[in-house]
Structures are given as C-alpha cells and as structure tokens.
Amino acid sequence: MIAEVIVDIAHSDVDKIFDYACDEDITAGMRVAVPFGRSVATGFVVRVKDKSDYPAEKLKRVYRAEEDFAAITSECLHLAKKISERYRCPLALSLRLFLPAEMRTGKVSEVYKTYARLSGQAVTISPRAPKQAMLYSYLDEHGEAESAYLREQFGAAAYKSLLEKGALKEEKRRRYRDPYKEVSGERAEHTLTPAQANAVASIKNTEKTVTLLHGVTGSGKTEIYLNMIAEELKAGRSAIFLVPEISLTPQMLSQLRARFGRSAAILHSGLSAGERFDEWMRLREGEAKIAIGARSAVFAPVENVGVIIIDEEHDGSYSSESSPRYNTADIALLRAKHNGCKLILGSATPSVETYMKAKNGEYNLVKLPNRINARPLPEVNIVDMRREVRRGNPSPFSRILKEKLEKCLGEGNQAILFLNRRGYSQTVICRDCGYVAKCENCDVSLTYHSEENCLKCHYCGAKYRMLPACPECGGKHIRYVGTGTQKIESELKSLYPNARILRMDNDTTNGKEGHFKILKQFSERKADILVGTQMVAKGHDFPAVTLVGILDADMSLHFSDYRSGERTFQLVTQVAGRSGRAEDRGEVVLQTFDPENYILRFATAYDYEGFYEHEISIRAATMFPPFAKIVRVMVCGENEKEALSALKEVYDRLNQIYQEKSESFLIFNKMHAPIKYIKNSYRYQVLMRLVDPLLLKEIYAACSEVKPKNALVYVEENPANLS
C-alpha cells in the first residue's frame, strides 16, 4: 500500500504530497512518523492508494502510526484542503486547525486508572491480617474501587497480598479529565412560545442553508438553539455551538449539560492541555455529540453534523488573527454544506454584511422583536457628561447614575457598570515636559495598574515599574490620565463601602475558571455590582440586574474605522440588554459627551432597522463593505530595513495587478500600519479597497511568491482590527 503524506512542516517549499510505502493498517487521516531528509518527521496521511508513480525501490516506508485511529476525519481532510486553497496557506497549516496543539507536540497523553474488584476465587485470609479482611469486605460491599484508593485506605501490603492470592481482579480504564466539573444546570422542560415555535419551523422548513435569527436581547434565542440541537441528537446527528467569548462557555455549557448531560464537550484555549485533549477525544470517539466553544470549536472532530450555531454572530472575535486568517462563518458554511445541515447565525445586533444578505434573500431571516412574556426592554437615560463637568462633577459617575445606583442597591437588586478599558488609568504623563510612558516593544502608551503598582502594555503584556520621576526631565509631577475598570472599582468602594463589588476584565480572569468564578458569584448574588469590560456585555442572564451603567459610550464611536458606528451600536445595545430580564423593569444610564449622535439615538431606541438603513446608505455612498472589500497585506519584521525591503517586493508585485486592472481598485496604497511597532516588530501594509472580489486570488498568489527570510507577509480580508 502507498500512503500520500503531507509533512507537518508549515512551509511552502515542502507543501506537497510525498509517497511512502505503508502497511495495510494505515488509513487516510492518520498521523504517521516518516523518514524525511536526514530526520524523522510527523505527517498527515491524506490518501491511501495501491500504486505510486515512483519506482517501488525508491520509496521509503512509514515508520509507524502516531495513534491507532485516524485523528482527522474524512470531512476534516476535505475542509483542510478547501481552507488551504481559499487562504493560500500550506496544507499542513490548515490540517493543524483540526487537532489539539499538544497532540502534535506529544506533550499530552491519555490518563488511565486501575480499578479492582473481587475475582470470585475462594481465598483464605489469616486472622492476623485484619487489613486484608477489611479490604475484602469493602469490595464485597461496594463492588469495585480505584486501586490507589484501596492501597491508601487499607495499606499497600494488604492490597498486594490479596492480588497475589488471586482474590482481586484489576482493570485499567481510560479516565477523561473533566473541565468545569462543578458546572451543572437544573433540568427544566421548556415549552416553546408561539414565536419560538414559529422560528424553529422556519429554520427547519427553509431550503436555505443559513438562517439569521435576529432577536432582541432576552427574546429566547437560546431556547431555539437547544430545541434544534435536541432534534438533531434524536436523529443520531451531532451539533456545533459557537460563542464569542470564553466567559460565555461555562454558562452555555451548564444549560447544555442540564438538557443533554455528558453529550456536551467544551473546546477553548482556557482549558489545560489534558482537558482540551480529552474533550477533543470524547468528540472524536463519539461519546460527546455537541461541541461548544469559541472560534476554534468550528474545527471540532464531530461527524454527521446536524446543526451549526454561531451565537452573537456579529462579534469580531470570530475572525482569526493568526494564519490562516479565516472567518468562522465561512468555515461553518463549508461544514454546513458538506453535511447538508442548517447554519444558524444569532444576534440582537447582526453585522451589516449579514443583515444585508438576509434582507436580500440570500439567508433565511427570522425575527424575534419581543422579549419572552412581553417583558419591556429597559428604559435608557442619556446623560450629557458635558453638563456634569460644567456643574463641577469630575467623577466618572454622573449624578443620575449615583442616584439610581443607590436606589438599586437599596432595593436589594444588582447593577452592572460597563467600561471598555481595563487598568487604573489609560496613560501616565509628566506635567512638566509632556513625556508619555510608552512600551519599549510597541508604539503604544502604557496603562497604570494600581493593584500591582506597575505599568503594563496591553499589546505585548510587558510590565514596567511605576515611574518615581520623569525619565526625560526628572520632574516629579506625574499625572494619571483616563479611567479604567480598576479605578472605577476603587471609586465605587469609596462611594458605597457596604456594597460587594466584583471586577471582570483580562486582569481578573486569569486561568480556566477565572470567568466562571466571577460569573458564578454574581449569579448567586454574592456581589451587588459587577464592573467590567465587554466581557460583561454578551449573553449573560442575571435576573436580579435592574440597572446597567455605560460609563463612556463614546469610547469606540470616534475610532478611524468604518465599523466604529456599528460596533458602538452593538456594544450599547448588548450591554443595555443585560438589564431587566426578570420581573422588574430594567434601567440603563448611558453617559456620553455626544448625546445627539445618531448612533446612540438608534441604540437607545433599540431601533436596529433604523440604524441599518442609515448605515447601509452611508456604506453604499462611500463604497465600504459590503459594497467593496477591504484587503490589507501586512509585512512585519524585527529589522526595519528588511521589513521595508519585503514591503517593496510585495508592493511591486501588487502594483502590476493594479496597473492592469486599476478600474477594480478604489484604493491602492502602501504605508506603515497605524500602530507601526508591536511586540518588537515593525509593521507596514499595502491597503486596498476592491470592487471586484475575484481579484483576491491574484493578490494571494502574488503575496505567496514573496518569501523574505526575516519578515512575515500575510493577507487580511475586511480585517476586524485595522490598527
């Protein structure tokens, strides 16, 4: 037999199929060890055939299979090839997407436990061996137990003696490491409301693969998801459920476990290597049928997929920022078509591109305009912070917000305060000479963190000691500018000393259970106020929350990005939706220095249609996506001269395309990136706006021909972050 092997080296020079002789037990999808040059390499078997075009005597043999099963399913092999073709990346790189990273590096293995039970063989136990007798009686009563437990309780000598006498029988069993063991939900049977039942019927009966489920916050989208999953599981199929934030996975997992028990497996980067491997194995072996997780869970090794769900489909985290730079919805659509199943995109604030496809009839559109049981959406109070400043209030809290916080706490309810900036203060400035503390590795200002009394870079993670004096002029007048979540937490503790306050941002959610512990405390009402970044904005359901404070609604409004208005609308609407999800009416206090801004007016009125019509008309007039495609070719390198040399080569090749087809370009220019220096790397870009997306193939092809030794070149389509 002949195995066609792709060597697991992500380099274009070896991105080709190599033939190896192999035994009959080697199958497509297996990982194998093969001789490669003068070393041994791991490879992926993409096909097994009877004959090779190469002479048999010249073929080397596969050394061994790395596992006794095909790690990559036939569907995933098919998808990997599609991804490689679409994003012009080495096939090895796209194949890696379907495996836990630790599986490739060999740093993780299966865990086995040894169990013991009575063999049934008659034995004589000496009266002088009481521990043997006790161990024997224990197993006679309990049936079986872990060998390690028996040795600990009754002594290793007693256990060994009974084993040697033949009284015990041992059995090794695979033990799966279980992330979030404590996550469980109360099983509750839910009857769909008429609106939910109609939505399910529409999704099932449409001939279209993709359905946009556009429902306001609290309209019951999750119950529709669970109903669809339940029907597919009954039919013997599997499901993939994607959420945008790791913080949402435990909450969604608890609902899935309440309904489907151990059929749900979780996949995300916050798990330990062993946990991630075991959850992946449960899915691969078919023990678990539902894969839930963030972006990477779209590559879960489930077979016979019946439904794929992308919750909060508008979220920017669904775009990959490492090669291959894929869009999760595109991969999900490939899987949906391959399996002949439904893809559901859910959101209260869909992306403009998605909503246009739904309005044009490319996607099935299902609307849920009302909350469950006709609960009202929270009332929004817009506070003009310019007036607060004129009244002499320098605090980040307006007078109205303070009043409503006091009322909320007095009534025994909970509040969420949202500020999308972590740390204590945004920048540290010398008032004498104007020096701003910046990161040595990145061209960005440092943020002060009071708890550690240090300066941090939010791009590369570097830490610096707090400045005792200005390094430029020696001045002692160091000023903190801007407000972050740490400072908000500190000021709240001064204002409300009896209130229990939690903070949820990247600094407080380290580790797998960081998000879960904070959310669990808050849901169990062990805290009164939750302060957080956008982590608190999405998907959470806290019945006791009756007040939401949006402290700086303008923060994302004036970024130099065509999506800034859309993102502001989405964030404000999503955060506001956390309030008033139970019996009590919710309230929102939105603080802004631009109260007349049309985006905020649409958001506070929950008028998505009005926002969409306004935004789509602007996009059409200015020819921004979805009416054109933004393509950015990034060139990064630690040496600026080498990066510029690579940029010149990229630009020259792309310029040939531009000269031949300039009518298809709205913009074509080279420049340094808005943030020129990040993580010790200089960043330059060629920025294009295309009216003909078919040119993408030529752009990818041109860039793939540039192979600088000390620089990285990659292509981004409609990048989620243009900085």
HUKA-V271338 format. One record per helix or strand of 3 or more residues. SS is the DSSP state (~ for helix, > for strand). FROM is the first residue (numbers start at 0). LEN is the number of residues. Records with the same first field share a line. If there is no record, write none. Layout:
SS->FROM-LEN  FROM-LEN
This chain:
>->1-6  16-5  30-6  38-11  60-5  110-8  143-3  167-8  209-6  237-5  263-4  289-4  304-7  341-6  363-5  378-6  413-5  426-4  446-3  453-3  462-3  477-4  500-4  528-4  544-6  586-6  628-9  664-14  680-10  711-6
~->11-3  55-3  73-14  90-6  100-5  129-13  146-8  155-10  193-12  220-14  245-18  272-12  294-5  315-3  327-12  351-8  371-3  384-6  398-12  484-11  513-10  533-3  563-13  597-7  607-15  639-21  661-3  692-12
